[in-house]
Amino acid sequence: MKCPKCGTEDLQVYNEVKSKGVSGVKVCLFGICGFCGAGKTKNVQYWICKSCGYKFKA
């Protein structure tokens, strides 16, 4: 694997956790049931180049 920006092979894997919050409209429309499925998280892996700092999806 090479960095698309500078071409070096000195890369590191980085995990980023993204979460989805609850919208006010969802709570108003669905009441307590609006909280069902709230706080869903998703892990996204990235490669980070140690030379230039460029971050791209794995």
N, C-alpha and C positions, 0 to 999 in steps of 0.2 A: 504494500500500500504506500502510495506517495502523496504528498501534499499537492493539491491542484494549483496552488498559488506559487510555491517556490520550488517544488520538486523533491524536497528532502524526504527521507524515510524515517525521520525521528519524530514519531507520532505517539500520542497517548490517548487511550479510550476514556471518555467522560460520560457518566450517566446523569441525566437531568430529569427530575421528577416534575411533571406539570400537573396541576390540579384544576378542577373545574368547580367553581363556586355555585351558589344558589342565587338566582336572580329574584328580585323583588316581585316581578310580575308572576313568576312561577309560584311563589308562596301565596300571593293574593288569589290566584285562580284556583289553586289546588289545595289550599290550606295546609294542614299537617302533611298530607300526602305529597305536597310539593317538595318535601324534604327527602322523599324516596329517591335514591340514586344521587343524592347530593354528595359532594366531596369525592367524586371519581378521580382517580389518579392515573397517570400514564407515564411510563418510563420511556425516555427517548435517549438513544445512544449517539454520541458525537465523537469524532476524532478531532483532536487538537494538535496542531503542529507546534512542537517545542521551539522551532527556529523562528517562525514569523508570527505565531499566535492565531493563525487562521483556524476557524471552527467550521466543520462540515459534518453532515449526517453520515452515520455508518451504514 
